[in-house]
Amino acid sequence: MPRQTNGNQFVLCVSNRGFPASLLVRRIYRTKPDPSAARRGLVRVIDESGEDYLYPKKLFVAVELPKEAGRAFRAAG
């Protein structure tokens, strides 16, 4: 589901149903590959602290970012 750009994968949060304290709608998150979680309908999302957590895939859509945006994400975190 997540798209890969320069080694990073990004998703856009489209719903935070069930996770209002953890996810911000319309925020772009980096992800980590997790084939086992993907088979269960989950995606591993990296939050602002650098920690990663599993969430249902249906809360996100994959996005492709321009190279400059990918660099900005890497520099920030």
N, CA, C and O of each residue as an XYZ file, in Angstrom:
308
protein
N       0.801     -1.191      0.000
C       0.000      0.000      0.000
C       0.853      1.268      0.000
O       0.674      2.091     -0.897
N       1.775      1.479      0.955
C       2.579      2.704      0.901
C       3.451      2.750     -0.335
O       3.958      1.723     -0.784
N       3.624      3.928     -0.880
C       4.513      4.117     -2.027
C       5.896      4.448     -1.529
O       6.061      5.049     -0.467
N       6.877      4.059     -2.291
C       8.255      4.297     -1.896
C       8.839      5.439     -2.711
O       8.723      5.462     -3.937
N       9.473      6.393     -2.019
C      10.130      7.521     -2.644
C      11.494      7.677     -2.000
O      11.586      7.993     -0.814
N      12.557      7.459     -2.764
C      13.910      7.594     -2.229
C      14.118      6.753     -0.977
O      14.776      7.204     -0.040
N      13.573      5.542     -0.942
C      13.767      4.669      0.205
C      12.787      4.917      1.335
O      12.762      4.150      2.297
N      11.982      5.961      1.251
C      10.979      6.253      2.273
C       9.598      5.993      1.712
O       9.357      6.162      0.517
N       8.692      5.577      2.587
C       7.318      5.337      2.199
C       6.451      6.322      2.953
O       6.718      6.622      4.117
N       5.415      6.827      2.302
C       4.570      7.847      2.898
C       3.101      7.527      2.698
O       2.696      7.001      1.661
N       2.307      7.857      3.715
C       0.861      7.714      3.643
C       0.220      8.985      4.183
O       0.795      9.682      5.019
N      -0.979      9.271      3.692
C      -1.767     10.398      4.164
C      -2.879      9.849      5.042
O      -3.616      8.954      4.627
N      -3.004     10.375      6.246
C      -4.075      9.942      7.146
C      -5.380     10.564      6.668
O      -5.486     11.786      6.574
N      -6.368      9.740      6.369
C      -7.664     10.225      5.899
C      -8.765     10.033      6.954
O      -9.876     10.539      6.795
N      -8.453      9.311      8.013
C      -9.398      9.107      9.121
C      -8.599      8.725     10.361
O      -7.607      8.001     10.274
N      -9.040      9.220     11.515
C      -8.401      8.801     12.758
C      -9.403      8.080     13.661
O      -9.238      8.022     14.879
N     -10.431      7.540     13.038
C     -11.484      6.825     13.774
C     -10.866      5.740     14.659
O     -10.190      4.830     14.178
N     -11.113      5.861     15.946
C     -10.571      4.907     16.906
C      -9.214      5.315     17.457
O      -8.732      4.716     18.418
N      -8.593      6.328     16.861
C      -7.261      6.755     17.284
C      -7.136      8.290     17.290
O      -6.133      8.819     16.810
N      -8.136      9.012     17.825
C      -8.106     10.478     17.725
C      -6.933     11.126     18.457
O      -6.498     12.213     18.075
N      -6.422     10.490     19.486
C      -5.293     11.062     20.227
C      -3.957     10.743     19.570
O      -2.942     11.352     19.907
N      -3.945      9.796     18.634
C      -2.689      9.337     18.039
C      -2.452      9.813     16.612
O      -1.309     10.026     16.208
N      -3.525      9.979     15.853
C      -3.394     10.311     14.436
C      -4.061     11.641     14.114
O      -5.122     11.964     14.648
N      -3.433     12.397     13.245
C      -4.010     13.650     12.769
C      -4.445     13.480     11.314
O      -3.642     13.126     10.450
N      -5.716     13.735     11.060
C      -6.248     13.645      9.705
C      -5.563     14.707      8.844
O      -5.318     15.822      9.304
N      -5.258     14.357      7.607
C      -4.575     15.191      6.609
C      -3.082     15.334      6.889
O      -2.428     16.157      6.248
N      -2.528     14.580      7.805
C      -1.089     14.598      8.049
C      -0.436     13.477      7.248
O      -0.995     12.388      7.116
N       0.743     13.752      6.721
C       1.524     12.743      6.007
C       2.463     12.090      7.002
O       3.161     12.767      7.756
N       2.471     10.771      6.993
C       3.321      9.992      7.882
C       4.273      9.125      7.074
O       3.940      8.665      5.982
N       5.465      8.908      7.626
C       6.376      7.914      7.070
C       5.944      6.549      7.579
O       5.328      6.437      8.639
N       6.271      5.518      6.820
C       5.955      4.153      7.238
C       7.210      3.295      7.199
O       8.221      3.663      6.600
N       7.122      2.153      7.845
C       8.173      1.134      7.787
C       7.564     -0.109      7.159
O       6.426     -0.467      7.464
N       8.305     -0.761      6.294
C       7.787     -2.009      5.712
C       7.540     -3.054      6.807
O       8.373     -3.241      7.694
N       6.417     -3.714      6.736
C       6.084     -4.787      7.674
C       5.144     -5.748      6.954
O       3.923     -5.637      7.067
N       5.721     -6.689      6.215
C       4.893     -7.620      5.433
C       3.884     -8.402      6.272
O       2.764     -8.646      5.824
N       4.269     -8.791      7.472
C       3.363     -9.539      8.340
C       2.152     -8.687      8.713
O       1.020     -9.170      8.678
N       2.378     -7.445      9.062
C       1.276     -6.538      9.400
C       0.409     -6.280      8.178
O      -0.817     -6.248      8.283
N       1.033     -6.096      7.020
C       0.292     -5.829      5.788
C      -0.681     -6.967      5.472
O      -1.797     -6.724      5.013
N      -0.258     -8.195      5.717
C      -1.146     -9.342      5.480
C      -2.370     -9.311      6.394
O      -3.403     -9.903      6.084
N      -2.242     -8.619      7.517
C      -3.360     -8.503      8.464
C      -4.140     -7.202      8.292
O      -5.005     -6.880      9.106
N      -3.829     -6.448      7.218
C      -4.557     -5.214      6.955
C      -4.084     -4.032      7.774
O      -4.839     -3.088      8.009
N      -2.817     -4.082      8.215
C      -2.257     -3.023      9.040
C      -1.072     -2.365      8.343
O      -0.461     -2.948      7.448
N      -0.757     -1.148      8.763
C       0.412     -0.434      8.253
C       1.188      0.084      9.460
O       0.592      0.543     10.434
N       2.521      0.010      9.396
C       3.383      0.485     10.488
C       3.762      1.935     10.203
O       4.510      2.224      9.270
N       3.229      2.842     11.028
C       3.386      4.282     10.848
C       4.370      4.832     11.876
O       4.344      4.456     13.048
N       5.242      5.735     11.412
C       6.216      6.378     12.296
C       5.649      7.735     12.715
O       5.296      8.559     11.871
N       5.565      7.958     14.035
C       5.006      9.226     14.504
C       6.092     10.293     14.666
O       7.249     10.074     14.306
N       5.706     11.440     15.206
C       6.615     12.571     15.333
C       7.799     12.284     16.243
O       8.856     12.896     16.091
N       7.638     11.362     17.185
C       8.720     11.039     18.115
C       9.707     10.043     17.519
O      10.749      9.765     18.112
N       9.378      9.505     16.342
C      10.229      8.502     15.717
C       9.831      7.077     16.053
O      10.421      6.126     15.538
N       8.832      6.923     16.915
C       8.327      5.595     17.268
C       7.371      5.112     16.177
O       6.744      5.916     15.487
N       7.269      3.795     16.030
C       6.343      3.267     15.027
C       5.261      2.428     15.694
O       5.491      1.730     16.681
N       4.066      2.528     15.106
C       2.893      1.853     15.635
C       2.078      1.287     14.482
O       2.151      1.776     13.355
N       1.298      0.246     14.780
C       0.446     -0.367     13.770
C      -0.951      0.235     13.805
O      -1.537      0.432     14.870
N      -1.475      0.522     12.608
C      -2.825      1.055     12.454
C      -3.487      0.350     11.266
O      -2.799     -0.184     10.396
N      -4.819      0.349     11.231
C      -5.516     -0.227     10.073
C      -5.176      0.545      8.789
O      -5.142      1.776      8.790
N      -4.927     -0.181      7.704
C      -4.613      0.438      6.407
C      -5.708      1.370      5.927
O      -5.432      2.359      5.248
N      -6.959      1.059      6.277
C      -8.080      1.839      5.764
C      -8.075      3.289      6.254
O      -8.839      4.112      5.749
N      -7.228      3.609      7.223
C      -7.138      4.978      7.730
C      -6.206      5.851      6.890
O      -6.089      7.050      7.143
N      -5.542      5.261      5.894
C      -4.506      5.957      5.128
C      -4.658      5.716      3.631
O      -5.279      4.746      3.196
N      -4.076      6.621      2.860
C      -3.878      6.397      1.433
C      -2.404      6.645      1.140
O      -1.781      7.528      1.729
N      -1.865      5.864      0.235
C      -0.461      6.017     -0.147
C      -0.288      7.296     -0.950
O      -1.154      7.663     -1.744
N       0.840      7.975     -0.740
C       1.135      9.191     -1.496
C       2.572      9.143     -1.990
O       3.453      8.571     -1.349
N       2.781      9.758     -3.142
C       4.128      9.926     -3.678
C       4.526     11.371     -3.458
O       3.774     12.289     -3.789
N       5.698     11.570     -2.903
C       6.174     12.923     -2.629
C       7.290     13.295     -3.589
O       8.047     12.428     -4.026
N       7.401     14.573     -3.920
C       8.540     15.024     -4.715
C       9.839     14.777     -3.938
O       9.820     14.691     -2.710
N      10.942     14.665     -4.634
C      12.227     14.407     -3.992
C      12.526     15.405     -2.879
O      13.024     15.026     -1.819
N      12.223     16.681     -3.119
C      12.506     17.719     -2.129
C      11.735     17.469     -0.833
O      12.267     17.671      0.259
N      10.495     17.035     -0.954
C       9.689     16.742      0.228
C      10.246     15.541      0.974
O      10.287     15.543      2.205
N      10.674     14.521      0.251
C      11.289     13.353      0.880
C      12.535     13.744      1.653
O      12.772     13.248      2.755
N      13.328     14.630      1.077
C      14.532     15.106      1.780
C      14.152     15.853      3.056
O      14.805     15.691      4.087
N      13.113     16.660      2.995
C      12.675     17.419      4.155
C      12.227     16.475      5.278
O      12.519     16.716      6.450
N      11.523     15.409      4.915
C      11.109     14.427      5.922
C      12.327     13.776      6.568
O      12.376     13.627      7.789
N      13.301     13.392      5.766
C      14.499     12.747      6.325
C      15.265     13.707      7.222
O      15.769     13.296      8.267
N      15.363     14.960      6.844
C      16.102     15.937      7.645
C      15.400     16.211      8.968
O      16.053     16.470      9.979
N      14.079     16.154      8.964
C      13.320     16.460     10.175
C      13.281     15.300     11.151
O      13.041     15.501     12.341
N      13.510     14.116     10.674
C      13.314     12.999     11.590
C      14.302     11.953     11.399
O      14.271     10.940     12.098
